[in-house]
Amino acid sequence: MTIEQVDPISDSQAGAVEPDVPQQVLEMVTAGGPVVAVLAAMSVVALAIILVKLWQFAMSRVGDRTTARRALALHRAGRSIEAIDAAARSCNPVAQVVACAVRGTLYRDLPAAMVREEVARLATDRIEDLRSYFRPLEVIASVAPLLGLFGTVLGMIEAFRQLEQAGSQVDPSILSGGIWEALLTTAVGLAVAIPVVGILAWLERIVDRLTHEMENVVTQVFTRDLTIEPVLTEHAVEPRHDVARLRPAALVADR
């Protein structure tokens, strides 16, 4: 009884079975022409910007809402110095703006309008810093589908031109191959634009929520909490007036 030996798959056969992804990508870029190359470069730029923004948001701790609210509670409790120390140590933009607002209330010689103006300037600067590089992402998301469609149109023109040159000896493979290469640019353009649009909308939503939180917390630094019942002192309670005293003086004199 003999045991049949099965030859192991050679490296060349394994390479033939498993597709070579880099080789396929290179073939797609070559088939798509310069339009696909431009779209590939745009995708690299978009990916770099997205990674930078994610790193910036992580370092700024944009999701931290506890520090600013705790500083606000300390300020309203009369512990403004502790509030400034707690907020200034944080990298969160809301906490930094709250620290500036609380610090401004301690300057008795500064008008309230000047303090509010400086706080608004700092808040605008922080928000603008978070919104940096959003415009290039918007441009890539808008231009990529149009560029892909432009490549498709050029590819269709080239396919029909080759079909015309073939004359009476029409080969369907010429037309089908040209259409395949032409539609490739549209597919690549959509593949670049769709993720960029989704991630950009998500990043903008994060900035919008942080802007609302900043406006909400900073405004409370300069106002009072009206949800708490006021403590009325003995002098604050007005005595009960009779009807004659509530009437205008001129009407009382006529009588």
Buried (B, 14 or more C-beta within 10 A) or exposed (E): EEEEEEEEEEEEEEEEEEEEEEEEEEEBBEBBBEBBEBBBEBBEBBBEBBEEBEEBBEEBBBEBBEBBBBBBEBBBEEBBEBBBEBBBEBEBBBBBBBBBBBBBBEEEEEEEEEBBEBBBEBBEEBBEEBBEBBEBBBBBBEBBBEBBBBBBEBBBEBBBEBBEEEEEEEEEEBBEBBBEBBBBBBBBBBBBBEBBBEBBEEBBEBBEEBBEBBBEBBEBBBEEEEEEEEEEEEEEEEEEEEEEEEEEEEEEEEE
